[in-house]
């Protein structure tokens, strides 16, 4: 009787332990995936800011648009 209870207790413990290992691995993979996404979007933001800054420099160098008709005649 004691051996059966010990085997049952051991089985329950091992099952719990394997569940914890699996859950920890799943959480780790999810965190890695999220970190990759964050790095991707940070890089996209940096590229978009550079593009916007370049466009702002080009527009500033072009000068103000005071009269749209005068620009079309050029």
C-alpha positions, -999 to +999 in steps of 0.1 A: +000+000+000+028+024+009+046+016-023+015+024-044+010+057-026+047+066-031+045+057-068+014+078-072+030+108-053+061+105-074+040+103-106+020+134-096+052+153-088+069+143-121+038+153-140+037+187-122+075+192-128+071+184-166+042+208-168+062+235-152+092+229-176+069+230-206+052+262-194+085+279-187+098+270-221+066+283-238+069+316-218+106+319-228+097+314-265+069+340-263+093+365-246+119+360-273+093+365-300+081+397-284+117+410-281+122+404-318+090+423-326+101+452-304+135+454-320+118+452-355+094+481-347+122+501-330+142+498-362+112+507-384+106+538-362+142+549-366+140+545-404+107+564-405+122+592-384+152+594-407+130+595-437+108+623-422+139+643-412+153+640-448+119+650-462+118+680-439+153+690-450+144+688-486+112+708-481+130+734-461+157+737-488+129+741-514+114+771-497+079+780-487+050+775-511+033+809-510+013+808-543+005+774-558+000+790-593+035+804-594+049+769-587+030+754-616+043+779-642+079+769-636 
